[in-house]
């Protein structure tokens, strides 16, 4: 009986040492796997290409959808814009064949003058004639339109 008890005790005490020894041998016997660098690089590259393709696809869809809003963007044309200060501008726009001079600030947009006859031909807005004609119009005495605030 003591011999049987002694055998079980010996087995319990030596089992962890035997398990550790066999685990060490199997770790040495199996070669360590190096990471697959080529596969990783290809996978990352394909993922990057896919993300860039999605971004370009979304931009293309948004650009195509802007034309489908149903709004007629040809009704208002910006003929010319001139910077007056750091954040102030004057703009000449054409609406329904009539040209309007606007003063634009960060807090407001005001009508400066409504021209009876076109000052600048919208097709020839870059001719530099706008500045001369505007200067001649400013030199003339004209009244600003009344405001209904």
C-alpha positions, 0 to 999 in steps of 0.5 A, a space after each residue: 500500500 505504501 508503495 502504491 502511494 509512493 508511486 502516485 506521489 512520485 508521478 504527481 511530483 515528476 509530471 510537471 517536469 516531464 511535461 515541461 521537458 517534452 514541450 521544450 523538445 517539441 518547440 525545438 523540433 518545430 521550426 519557428 515560422 517567420 512572418 510572410 512579409 510579401 503577403 503582408 505587403 501585397 495585402 496592405 497595398 491592395 487595401 490601400 488601392 481599394 480605399 483610394 478607389 472608393 474615394 474617387 468613386 464617391 467623388 465621381 458620384 457627387 460630381 454627377 449628382 450636382 448636375 441632377 439637382 434640377 436647378 437652372 444654374 444659368 439664370 445667374 452669372 457672375 460677370 466679375 469680382 474685385 477685391 476691395 479689402 482683405 474681406 470685402 469685395 464687389 461683384 458684378 452679376 447678371 440676372 435676367 439680362 440685367 447687371 447688378 453691382 453687389 458689395 460683399 462683406 463677411 456680414 452682409 451683401 448689399 446692392 450698390 447699383 442696378 445698371 440699366 444697360 449692360 456694363 460688361 458683356 458676360 462673354 468678354 468679362 476678362 477684357 479689363 474694360 470692367 474697371 474703366 467702365 465702373 470708374 466712369 460710372 462711379 464718377 457720374 452722379 447716380 443715386 443708389 436704389 432705395 432700401 425697404 428694410 
